[in-house]
Amino acid sequence: MDETLDLSAFIEHGEADTARMTLAVENIGCAGCMRKIESTVSKLPGVVEARLNFTQRRLAVAWHESKIEAAQIVAALDGIGYPAHPFAPEQVEADDSHRAR
C-alpha cells in the first residue's frame, strides 16, 4: 500500500510555484550531519534552499511545488538516517505548558 504523507497544513505557499516548510530533524550530532543533511536536500530536484539550524535541530526548506512534494523531502531525510517531521511551534508551546503544570 502506497501511503502519501499529507504535510499540506505545514507548508507556506509563496510566489512563483514556491513553498516553504520547517522540519524538526532527529539524530543530528555533529557538523558533518549538518553538511550531509543540507547537501542531500539541496540536491533534490526543485529544492531552492535547505538551511539547518544545528542548535535547534530545525531545517528550513524551500522548493518548487511543481518539481517535488514535501513528503519526498521528508523521505529523503529518513533515507539517510535523519527522521524528520513538521515543526509545529504551537505543539512545542503546549508541551512546555503541560510540563510546567
Biopython code that builds the backbone (N, CA, C, O; Angstrom):
import numpy as np
from Bio.PDB.StructureBuilder import StructureBuilder

atoms = [
    (1, "MET", "N", (0.844, -1.177, 0.000)),
    (1, "MET", "CA", (0.000, 0.000, 0.000)),
    (1, "MET", "C", (0.889, 1.239, 0.000)),
    (1, "MET", "O", (1.751, 1.380, 0.867)),
    (2, "ASP", "N", (0.692, 2.120, -0.943)),
    (2, "ASP", "CA", (1.474, 3.345, -1.062)),
    (2, "ASP", "C", (0.718, 4.484, -0.395)),
    (2, "ASP", "O", (-0.272, 4.982, -0.931)),
    (3, "GLU", "N", (1.192, 4.894, 0.784)),
    (3, "GLU", "CA", (0.524, 5.938, 1.538)),
    (3, "GLU", "C", (1.368, 7.208, 1.479)),
    (3, "GLU", "O", (2.545, 7.192, 1.840)),
    (4, "THR", "N", (0.770, 8.303, 1.026)),
    (4, "THR", "CA", (1.478, 9.564, 0.927)),
    (4, "THR", "C", (1.236, 10.388, 2.186)),
    (4, "THR", "O", (0.098, 10.532, 2.633)),
    (5, "LEU", "N", (2.295, 10.918, 2.743)),
    (5, "LEU", "CA", (2.226, 11.743, 3.926)),
    (5, "LEU", "C", (1.651, 13.099, 3.555)),
    (5, "LEU", "O", (2.176, 13.770, 2.667)),
    (6, "ASP", "N", (0.567, 13.516, 4.230)),
    (6, "ASP", "CA", (-0.054, 14.805, 3.945)),
    (6, "ASP", "C", (0.541, 15.863, 4.867)),
    (6, "ASP", "O", (0.260, 15.890, 6.065)),
    (7, "LEU", "N", (1.357, 16.726, 4.296)),
    (7, "LEU", "CA", (2.016, 17.783, 5.054)),
    (7, "LEU", "C", (1.455, 19.161, 4.720)),
    (7, "LEU", "O", (2.028, 20.176, 5.116)),
    (8, "SER", "N", (0.356, 19.204, 4.005)),
    (8, "SER", "CA", (-0.175, 20.467, 3.481)),
    (8, "SER", "C", (-0.450, 21.510, 4.566)),
    (8, "SER", "O", (-0.339, 22.707, 4.300)),
    (9, "ALA", "N", (-0.802, 21.093, 5.766)),
    (9, "ALA", "CA", (-1.091, 22.049, 6.837)),
    (9, "ALA", "C", (0.161, 22.779, 7.328)),
    (9, "ALA", "O", (0.057, 23.800, 8.008)),
    (10, "PHE", "N", (1.341, 22.261, 6.988)),
    (10, "PHE", "CA", (2.592, 22.833, 7.475)),
    (10, "PHE", "C", (3.370, 23.597, 6.404)),
    (10, "PHE", "O", (4.460, 24.106, 6.667)),
    (11, "ILE", "N", (2.811, 23.672, 5.208)),
    (11, "ILE", "CA", (3.501, 24.295, 4.086)),
    (11, "ILE", "C", (3.039, 25.734, 3.908)),
    (11, "ILE", "O", (1.842, 26.018, 3.913)),
    (12, "GLU", "N", (3.995, 26.633, 3.752)),
    (12, "GLU", "CA", (3.701, 28.031, 3.427)),
    (12, "GLU", "C", (3.904, 28.191, 1.925)),
    (12, "GLU", "O", (4.987, 27.917, 1.407)),
    (13, "HIS", "N", (2.878, 28.628, 1.240)),
    (13, "HIS", "CA", (2.963, 28.794, -0.211)),
    (13, "HIS", "C", (3.422, 30.209, -0.543)),
    (13, "HIS", "O", (2.918, 31.187, 0.009)),
    (14, "GLY", "N", (4.386, 30.297, -1.454)),
    (14, "GLY", "CA", (4.925, 31.586, -1.865)),
    (14, "GLY", "C", (4.573, 31.888, -3.302)),
    (14, "GLY", "O", (3.668, 31.290, -3.885)),
    (15, "GLU", "N", (5.302, 32.819, -3.854)),
    (15, "GLU", "CA", (5.087, 33.220, -5.243)),
    (15, "GLU", "C", (5.827, 32.274, -6.187)),
    (15, "GLU", "O", (6.748, 31.565, -5.783)),
    (16, "ALA", "N", (5.415, 32.280, -7.416)),
    (16, "ALA", "CA", (6.101, 31.550, -8.498)),
    (16, "ALA", "C", (6.315, 30.071, -8.168)),
    (16, "ALA", "O", (7.416, 29.545, -8.332)),
    (17, "ASP", "N", (5.253, 29.405, -7.703)),
    (17, "ASP", "CA", (5.304, 27.961, -7.507)),
    (17, "ASP", "C", (6.248, 27.535, -6.379)),
    (17, "ASP", "O", (6.695, 26.388, -6.360)),
    (18, "THR", "N", (6.558, 28.424, -5.449)),
    (18, "THR", "CA", (7.464, 28.045, -4.365)),
    (18, "THR", "C", (6.689, 27.733, -3.085)),
    (18, "THR", "O", (5.582, 28.223, -2.862)),
    (19, "ALA", "N", (7.302, 26.916, -2.274)),
    (19, "ALA", "CA", (6.738, 26.559, -0.978)),
    (19, "ALA", "C", (7.874, 26.512, 0.031)),
    (19, "ALA", "O", (9.045, 26.404, -0.333)),
    (20, "ARG", "N", (7.507, 26.595, 1.305)),
    (20, "ARG", "CA", (8.496, 26.593, 2.381)),
    (20, "ARG", "C", (7.912, 25.815, 3.563)),
    (20, "ARG", "O", (6.708, 25.842, 3.816)),
    (21, "MET", "N", (8.795, 25.127, 4.270)),
    (21, "MET", "CA", (8.379, 24.378, 5.445)),
    (21, "MET", "C", (9.573, 24.256, 6.385)),
    (21, "MET", "O", (10.723, 24.228, 5.946)),
    (22, "THR", "N", (9.286, 24.184, 7.679)),
    (22, "THR", "CA", (10.325, 23.950, 8.674)),
    (22, "THR", "C", (10.109, 22.561, 9.259)),
    (22, "THR", "O", (9.006, 22.199, 9.669)),
    (23, "LEU", "N", (11.193, 21.797, 9.287)),
    (23, "LEU", "CA", (11.152, 20.432, 9.799)),
    (23, "LEU", "C", (12.006, 20.304, 11.048)),
    (23, "LEU", "O", (13.075, 20.907, 11.142)),
    (24, "ALA", "N", (11.537, 19.525, 11.998)),
    (24, "ALA", "CA", (12.347, 19.135, 13.148)),
    (24, "ALA", "C", (13.050, 17.847, 12.727)),
    (24, "ALA", "O", (12.400, 16.888, 12.312)),
    (25, "VAL", "N", (14.370, 17.825, 12.834)),
    (25, "VAL", "CA", (15.158, 16.687, 12.352)),
    (25, "VAL", "C", (15.823, 15.985, 13.539)),
    (25, "VAL", "O", (16.396, 16.627, 14.419)),
    (26, "GLU", "N", (15.733, 14.661, 13.540)),
    (26, "GLU", "CA", (16.305, 13.858, 14.624)),
    (26, "GLU", "C", (17.700, 13.348, 14.260)),
    (26, "GLU", "O", (18.103, 13.368, 13.097)),
    (27, "ASN", "N", (18.416, 12.896, 15.274)),
    (27, "ASN", "CA", (19.725, 12.229, 15.130)),
    (27, "ASN", "C", (20.866, 13.144, 14.688)),
    (27, "ASN", "O", (21.877, 12.652, 14.187)),
    (28, "ILE", "N", (20.735, 14.436, 14.855)),
    (28, "ILE", "CA", (21.821, 15.346, 14.475)),
    (28, "ILE", "C", (22.818, 15.403, 15.628)),
    (28, "ILE", "O", (22.455, 15.731, 16.758)),
    (29, "GLY", "N", (24.083, 15.081, 15.332)),
    (29, "GLY", "CA", (25.064, 15.050, 16.403)),
    (29, "GLY", "C", (26.324, 15.855, 16.158)),
    (29, "GLY", "O", (27.087, 16.112, 17.090)),
    (30, "CYS", "N", (26.555, 16.260, 14.901)),
    (30, "CYS", "CA", (27.810, 16.958, 14.621)),
    (30, "CYS", "C", (27.667, 17.828, 13.366)),
    (30, "CYS", "O", (26.642, 17.808, 12.686)),
    (31, "ALA", "N", (28.713, 18.577, 13.089)),
    (31, "ALA", "CA", (28.706, 19.441, 11.901)),
    (31, "ALA", "C", (28.650, 18.615, 10.620)),
    (31, "ALA", "O", (28.119, 19.076, 9.609)),
    (32, "GLY", "N", (29.190, 17.407, 10.655)),
    (32, "GLY", "CA", (29.125, 16.520, 9.497)),
    (32, "GLY", "C", (27.681, 16.151, 9.165)),
    (32, "GLY", "O", (27.304, 16.058, 7.997)),
    (33, "CYS", "N", (26.893, 15.947, 10.198)),
    (33, "CYS", "CA", (25.464, 15.656, 9.998)),
    (33, "CYS", "C", (24.795, 16.834, 9.294)),
    (33, "CYS", "O", (23.994, 16.660, 8.375)),
    (34, "MET", "N", (25.140, 18.018, 9.743)),
    (34, "MET", "CA", (24.575, 19.236, 9.163)),
    (34, "MET", "C", (24.907, 19.323, 7.674)),
    (34, "MET", "O", (24.027, 19.599, 6.858)),
    (35, "ARG", "N", (26.156, 19.093, 7.322)),
    (35, "ARG", "CA", (26.566, 19.150, 5.918)),
    (35, "ARG", "C", (25.850, 18.094, 5.086)),
    (35, "ARG", "O", (25.402, 18.362, 3.972)),
    (36, "LYS", "N", (25.749, 16.879, 5.648)),
    (36, "LYS", "CA", (25.104, 15.783, 4.927)),
    (36, "LYS", "C", (23.622, 16.091, 4.675)),
    (36, "LYS", "O", (23.118, 15.847, 3.578)),
    (37, "ILE", "N", (22.938, 16.613, 5.662)),
    (37, "ILE", "CA", (21.512, 16.935, 5.538)),
    (37, "ILE", "C", (21.312, 18.043, 4.510)),
    (37, "ILE", "O", (20.513, 17.898, 3.585)),
    (38, "GLU", "N", (22.036, 19.151, 4.671)),
    (38, "GLU", "CA", (21.877, 20.270, 3.737)),
    (38, "GLU", "C", (22.245, 19.869, 2.316)),
    (38, "GLU", "O", (21.562, 20.252, 1.365)),
    (39, "SER", "N", (23.302, 19.114, 2.169)),
    (39, "SER", "CA", (23.752, 18.690, 0.847)),
    (39, "SER", "C", (22.733, 17.766, 0.183)),
    (39, "SER", "O", (22.392, 17.953, -0.985)),
    (40, "THR", "N", (22.252, 16.783, 0.914)),
    (40, "THR", "CA", (21.285, 15.832, 0.368)),
    (40, "THR", "C", (20.010, 16.525, -0.064)),
    (40, "THR", "O", (19.515, 16.294, -1.167)),
    (41, "VAL", "N", (19.480, 17.368, 0.792)),
    (41, "VAL", "CA", (18.217, 18.044, 0.473)),
    (41, "VAL", "C", (18.420, 19.054, -0.652)),
    (41, "VAL", "O", (17.564, 19.176, -1.528)),
    (42, "SER", "N", (19.517, 19.766, -0.644)),
    (42, "SER", "CA", (19.784, 20.762, -1.693)),
    (42, "SER", "C", (19.874, 20.134, -3.081)),
    (42, "SER", "O", (19.558, 20.784, -4.078)),
    (43, "LYS", "N", (20.303, 18.876, -3.149)),
    (43, "LYS", "CA", (20.455, 18.194, -4.433)),
    (43, "LYS", "C", (19.148, 17.617, -4.981)),
    (43, "LYS", "O", (19.103, 17.168, -6.126)),
    (44, "LEU", "N", (18.095, 17.626, -4.177)),
    (44, "LEU", "CA", (16.809, 17.115, -4.660)),
    (44, "LEU", "C", (16.271, 18.039, -5.742)),
    (44, "LEU", "O", (16.400, 19.258, -5.625)),
    (45, "PRO", "N", (15.672, 17.489, -6.791)),
    (45, "PRO", "CA", (15.155, 18.327, -7.877)),
    (45, "PRO", "C", (14.077, 19.281, -7.361)),
    (45, "PRO", "O", (13.123, 18.864, -6.703)),
    (46, "GLY", "N", (14.245, 20.549, -7.667)),
    (46, "GLY", "CA", (13.250, 21.546, -7.284)),
    (46, "GLY", "C", (13.528, 22.256, -5.981)),
    (46, "GLY", "O", (12.893, 23.270, -5.691)),
    (47, "VAL", "N", (14.471, 21.747, -5.172)),
    (47, "VAL", "CA", (14.774, 22.400, -3.898)),
    (47, "VAL", "C", (15.588, 23.662, -4.170)),
    (47, "VAL", "O", (16.599, 23.626, -4.872)),
    (48, "VAL", "N", (15.138, 24.757, -3.611)),
    (48, "VAL", "CA", (15.765, 26.063, -3.806)),
    (48, "VAL", "C", (16.729, 26.371, -2.658)),
    (48, "VAL", "O", (17.786, 26.967, -2.864)),
    (49, "GLU", "N", (16.349, 25.957, -1.452)),
    (49, "GLU", "CA", (17.159, 26.271, -0.271)),
    (49, "GLU", "C", (16.939, 25.203, 0.799)),
    (49, "GLU", "O", (15.826, 24.705, 0.971)),
    (50, "ALA", "N", (17.992, 24.863, 1.503)),
    (50, "ALA", "CA", (17.928, 23.960, 2.644)),
    (50, "ALA", "C", (18.923, 24.459, 3.677)),
    (50, "ALA", "O", (20.133, 24.353, 3.480)),
    (51, "ARG", "N", (18.416, 25.003, 4.781)),
    (51, "ARG", "CA", (19.278, 25.572, 5.822)),
    (51, "ARG", "C", (18.940, 24.930, 7.159)),
    (51, "ARG", "O", (17.794, 24.966, 7.606)),
    (52, "LEU", "N", (19.948, 24.343, 7.791)),
    (52, "LEU", "CA", (19.753, 23.667, 9.060)),
    (52, "LEU", "C", (20.271, 24.517, 10.205)),
    (52, "LEU", "O", (21.403, 24.999, 10.169)),
    (53, "ASN", "N", (19.441, 24.698, 11.219)),
    (53, "ASN", "CA", (19.876, 25.331, 12.462)),
    (53, "ASN", "C", (20.323, 24.189, 13.368)),
    (53, "ASN", "O", (19.494, 23.457, 13.909)),
    (54, "PHE", "N", (21.628, 24.043, 13.530)),
    (54, "PHE", "CA", (22.199, 22.924, 14.272)),
    (54, "PHE", "C", (21.720, 22.916, 15.722)),
    (54, "PHE", "O", (21.356, 21.860, 16.241)),
    (55, "THR", "N", (21.713, 24.048, 16.371)),
    (55, "THR", "CA", (21.350, 24.143, 17.781)),
    (55, "THR", "C", (19.904, 23.724, 18.025)),
    (55, "THR", "O", (19.614, 22.989, 18.969)),
    (56, "GLN", "N", (19.009, 24.193, 17.174)),
    (56, "GLN", "CA", (17.587, 23.905, 17.364)),
    (56, "GLN", "C", (17.124, 22.660, 16.625)),
    (56, "GLN", "O", (15.992, 22.215, 16.809)),
    (57, "ARG", "N", (17.993, 22.094, 15.789)),
    (57, "ARG", "CA", (17.661, 20.893, 15.004)),
    (57, "ARG", "C", (16.468, 21.144, 14.083)),
    (57, "ARG", "O", (15.590, 20.293, 13.939)),
    (58, "ARG", "N", (16.453, 22.324, 13.462)),
    (58, "ARG", "CA", (15.368, 22.712, 12.563)),
    (58, "ARG", "C", (15.916, 22.931, 11.163)),
    (58, "ARG", "O", (16.928, 23.608, 10.982)),
    (59, "LEU", "N", (15.245, 22.358, 10.179)),
    (59, "LEU", "CA", (15.637, 22.504, 8.786)),
    (59, "LEU", "C", (14.585, 23.324, 8.066)),
    (59, "LEU", "O", (13.421, 22.929, 8.004)),
    (60, "ALA", "N", (14.987, 24.464, 7.520)),
    (60, "ALA", "CA", (14.096, 25.289, 6.699)),
    (60, "ALA", "C", (14.354, 24.911, 5.245)),
    (60, "ALA", "O", (15.486, 24.962, 4.765)),
    (61, "VAL", "N", (13.292, 24.534, 4.562)),
    (61, "VAL", "CA", (13.401, 24.077, 3.176)),
    (61, "VAL", "C", (12.459, 24.890, 2.304)),
    (61, "VAL", "O", (11.307, 25.124, 2.668)),
    (62, "ALA", "N", (12.959, 25.318, 1.147)),
    (62, "ALA", "CA", (12.131, 25.987, 0.136)),
    (62, "ALA", "C", (12.285, 25.208, -1.160)),
    (62, "ALA", "O", (13.378, 24.747, -1.487)),
    (63, "TRP", "N", (11.179, 25.061, -1.903)),
    (63, "TRP", "CA", (11.211, 24.273, -3.130)),
    (63, "TRP", "C", (10.137, 24.726, -4.100)),
    (63, "TRP", "O", (9.229, 25.479, -3.749)),
    (64, "HIS", "N", (10.265, 24.245, -5.336)),
    (64, "HIS", "CA", (9.250, 24.486, -6.362)),
    (64, "HIS", "C", (8.255, 23.338, -6.303)),
    (64, "HIS", "O", (8.626, 22.179, -6.490)),
    (65, "GLU", "N", (7.009, 23.651, -6.045)),
    (65, "GLU", "CA", (5.989, 22.623, -5.853)),
    (65, "GLU", "C", (5.724, 21.770, -7.090)),
    (65, "GLU", "O", (5.263, 20.635, -6.972)),
    (66, "SER", "N", (6.008, 22.303, -8.260)),
    (66, "SER", "CA", (5.766, 21.520, -9.475)),
    (66, "SER", "C", (6.838, 20.457, -9.704)),
    (66, "SER", "O", (6.673, 19.585, -10.557)),
    (67, "LYS", "N", (7.951, 20.525, -8.937)),
    (67, "LYS", "CA", (9.061, 19.604, -9.156)),
    (67, "LYS", "C", (9.220, 18.545, -8.073)),
    (67, "LYS", "O", (9.762, 17.473, -8.338)),
    (68, "ILE", "N", (8.759, 18.826, -6.866)),
    (68, "ILE", "CA", (8.921, 17.881, -5.753)),
    (68, "ILE", "C", (7.834, 18.148, -4.723)),
    (68, "ILE", "O", (7.334, 19.266, -4.594)),
    (69, "GLU", "N", (7.482, 17.097, -3.994)),
    (69, "GLU", "CA", (6.491, 17.215, -2.929)),
    (69, "GLU", "C", (7.187, 17.186, -1.577)),
    (69, "GLU", "O", (8.272, 16.619, -1.441)),
    (70, "ALA", "N", (6.564, 17.797, -0.585)),
    (70, "ALA", "CA", (7.139, 17.856, 0.761)),
    (70, "ALA", "C", (7.435, 16.463, 1.304)),
    (70, "ALA", "O", (8.463, 16.256, 1.948)),
    (71, "ALA", "N", (6.553, 15.514, 1.054)),
    (71, "ALA", "CA", (6.750, 14.148, 1.557)),
    (71, "ALA", "C", (8.024, 13.522, 0.986)),
    (71, "ALA", "O", (8.650, 12.694, 1.648)),
    (72, "GLN", "N", (8.411, 13.902, -0.217)),
    (72, "GLN", "CA", (9.642, 13.369, -0.808)),
    (72, "GLN", "C", (10.872, 13.913, -0.085)),
    (72, "GLN", "O", (11.883, 13.221, 0.035)),
    (73, "ILE", "N", (10.783, 15.132, 0.388)),
    (73, "ILE", "CA", (11.889, 15.729, 1.145)),
    (73, "ILE", "C", (12.045, 14.993, 2.472)),
    (73, "ILE", "O", (13.157, 14.643, 2.869)),
    (74, "VAL", "N", (10.927, 14.759, 3.156)),
    (74, "VAL", "CA", (10.952, 14.024, 4.423)),
    (74, "VAL", "C", (11.483, 12.609, 4.195)),
    (74, "VAL", "O", (12.274, 12.111, 4.996)),
    (75, "ALA", "N", (11.063, 11.965, 3.125)),
    (75, "ALA", "CA", (11.524, 10.605, 2.809)),
    (75, "ALA", "C", (13.022, 10.576, 2.534)),
    (75, "ALA", "O", (13.707, 9.632, 2.928)),
    (76, "ALA", "N", (13.535, 11.601, 1.862)),
    (76, "ALA", "CA", (14.973, 11.668, 1.582)),
    (76, "ALA", "C", (15.770, 11.771, 2.878)),
    (76, "ALA", "O", (16.818, 11.139, 3.011)),
    (77, "LEU", "N", (15.288, 12.555, 3.824)),
    (77, "LEU", "CA", (15.958, 12.677, 5.117)),
    (77, "LEU", "C", (15.924, 11.350, 5.869)),
    (77, "LEU", "O", (16.927, 10.928, 6.444)),
    (78, "ASP", "N", (14.789, 10.713, 5.860)),
    (78, "ASP", "CA", (14.658, 9.423, 6.512)),
    (78, "ASP", "C", (15.604, 8.398, 5.879)),
    (78, "ASP", "O", (16.179, 7.557, 6.569)),
    (79, "GLY", "N", (15.751, 8.485, 4.567)),
    (79, "GLY", "CA", (16.606, 7.564, 3.832)),
    (79, "GLY", "C", (18.081, 7.667, 4.174)),
    (79, "GLY", "O", (18.831, 6.712, 3.973)),
    (80, "ILE", "N", (18.508, 8.815, 4.687)),
    (80, "ILE", "CA", (19.916, 8.975, 5.076)),
    (80, "ILE", "C", (20.094, 8.912, 6.600)),
    (80, "ILE", "O", (21.162, 9.232, 7.122)),
    (81, "GLY", "N", (19.031, 8.495, 7.304)),
    (81, "GLY", "CA", (19.144, 8.283, 8.744)),
    (81, "GLY", "C", (18.762, 9.441, 9.632)),
    (81, "GLY", "O", (19.106, 9.457, 10.813)),
    (82, "TYR", "N", (18.054, 10.415, 9.081)),
    (82, "TYR", "CA", (17.638, 11.576, 9.859)),
    (82, "TYR", "C", (16.118, 11.753, 9.757)),
    (82, "TYR", "O", (15.640, 12.561, 8.961)),
    (83, "PRO", "N", (15.360, 10.996, 10.563)),
    (83, "PRO", "CA", (13.904, 11.146, 10.522)),
    (83, "PRO", "C", (13.512, 12.597, 10.806)),
    (83, "PRO", "O", (14.119, 13.265, 11.643)),
    (84, "ALA", "N", (12.499, 13.063, 10.104)),
    (84, "ALA", "CA", (12.066, 14.447, 10.259)),
    (84, "ALA", "C", (10.545, 14.508, 10.273)),
    (84, "ALA", "O", (9.859, 13.644, 9.728)),
    (85, "HIS", "N", (10.051, 15.542, 10.903)),
    (85, "HIS", "CA", (8.617, 15.796, 10.923)),
    (85, "HIS", "C", (8.402, 17.311, 10.955)),
    (85, "HIS", "O", (9.300, 18.058, 11.345)),
    (86, "PRO", "N", (7.227, 17.760, 10.552)),
    (86, "PRO", "CA", (6.980, 19.203, 10.548)),
    (86, "PRO", "C", (7.158, 19.781, 11.946)),
    (86, "PRO", "O", (6.735, 19.191, 12.940)),
    (87, "PHE", "N", (7.785, 20.929, 11.997)),
    (87, "PHE", "CA", (7.955, 21.639, 13.256)),
    (87, "PHE", "C", (6.710, 22.485, 13.474)),
    (87, "PHE", "O", (6.396, 23.368, 12.676)),
    (88, "ALA", "N", (6.006, 22.203, 14.564)),
    (88, "ALA", "CA", (4.780, 22.932, 14.895)),
    (88, "ALA", "C", (5.010, 23.690, 16.201)),
    (88, "ALA", "O", (4.907, 23.101, 17.277)),
    (89, "PRO", "N", (5.318, 24.986, 16.126)),
    (89, "PRO", "CA", (5.624, 25.755, 17.338)),
    (89, "PRO", "C", (4.506, 25.702, 18.376)),
    (89, "PRO", "O", (4.776, 25.672, 19.577)),
    (90, "GLU", "N", (3.265, 25.689, 17.928)),
    (90, "GLU", "CA", (2.155, 25.661, 18.883)),
    (90, "GLU", "C", (2.145, 24.358, 19.685)),
    (90, "GLU", "O", (1.730, 24.353, 20.844)),
    (91, "GLN", "N", (2.593, 23.261, 19.087)),
    (91, "GLN", "CA", (2.676, 21.994, 19.802)),
    (91, "GLN", "C", (3.780, 22.039, 20.845)),
    (91, "GLN", "O", (3.615, 21.512, 21.945)),
    (92, "VAL", "N", (4.901, 22.660, 20.513)),
    (92, "VAL", "CA", (6.001, 22.798, 21.472)),
    (92, "VAL", "C", (5.549, 23.617, 22.667)),
    (92, "VAL", "O", (5.841, 23.263, 23.810)),
    (93, "GLU", "N", (4.832, 24.720, 22.412)),
    (93, "GLU", "CA", (4.329, 25.561, 23.500)),
    (93, "GLU", "C", (3.355, 24.786, 24.381)),
    (93, "GLU", "O", (3.397, 24.911, 25.605)),
    (94, "ALA", "N", (2.485, 23.994, 23.777)),
    (94, "ALA", "CA", (1.515, 23.195, 24.541)),
    (94, "ALA", "C", (2.244, 22.164, 25.400)),
    (94, "ALA", "O", (1.887, 21.958, 26.560)),
    (95, "ASP", "N", (3.267, 21.515, 24.833)),
    (95, "ASP", "CA", (4.043, 20.529, 25.581)),
    (95, "ASP", "C", (4.772, 21.181, 26.747)),
    (95, "ASP", "O", (4.801, 20.628, 27.846)),
    (96, "ASP", "N", (5.360, 22.352, 26.517)),
    (96, "ASP", "CA", (6.060, 23.084, 27.582)),
    (96, "ASP", "C", (5.102, 23.495, 28.689)),
    (96, "ASP", "O", (5.426, 23.386, 29.871)),
    (97, "SER", "N", (3.938, 23.959, 28.308)),
    (97, "SER", "CA", (2.931, 24.384, 29.271)),
    (97, "SER", "C", (2.465, 23.192, 30.111)),
    (97, "SER", "O", (2.292, 23.306, 31.324)),
    (98, "HIS", "N", (2.266, 22.058, 29.454)),
    (98, "HIS", "CA", (1.825, 20.852, 30.157)),
    (98, "HIS", "C", (2.895, 20.405, 31.165)),
    (98, "HIS", "O", (2.571, 20.032, 32.293)),
    (99, "ARG", "N", (4.158, 20.446, 30.758)),
    (99, "ARG", "CA", (5.255, 20.044, 31.651)),
    (99, "ARG", "C", (5.377, 21.000, 32.841)),
    (99, "ARG", "O", (5.724, 20.577, 33.944)),
    (100, "ALA", "N", (5.095, 22.279, 32.621)),
    (100, "ALA", "CA", (5.217, 23.275, 33.669)),
    (100, "ALA", "C", (4.177, 23.051, 34.777)),
    (100, "ALA", "O", (4.417, 23.379, 35.939)),
    (101, "ARG", "N", (3.033, 22.495, 34.406)),
    (101, "ARG", "CA", (1.988, 22.226, 35.416)),
    (101, "ARG", "C", (2.418, 21.069, 36.229)),
    (101, "ARG", "O", (1.704, 20.656, 37.142)),
]
sb = StructureBuilder()
sb.init_structure("model")
sb.init_model(0)
sb.init_chain("A")
sb.init_seg("    ")
for serial, (resi, resn, name, xyz) in enumerate(atoms, 1):
    if name == "N":
        sb.init_residue(resn, " ", resi, " ")
    sb.init_atom(name, np.array(xyz, "f"), 0.0, 1.0, " ", f" {name:<3s}", serial, name[0])
structure = sb.get_structure()
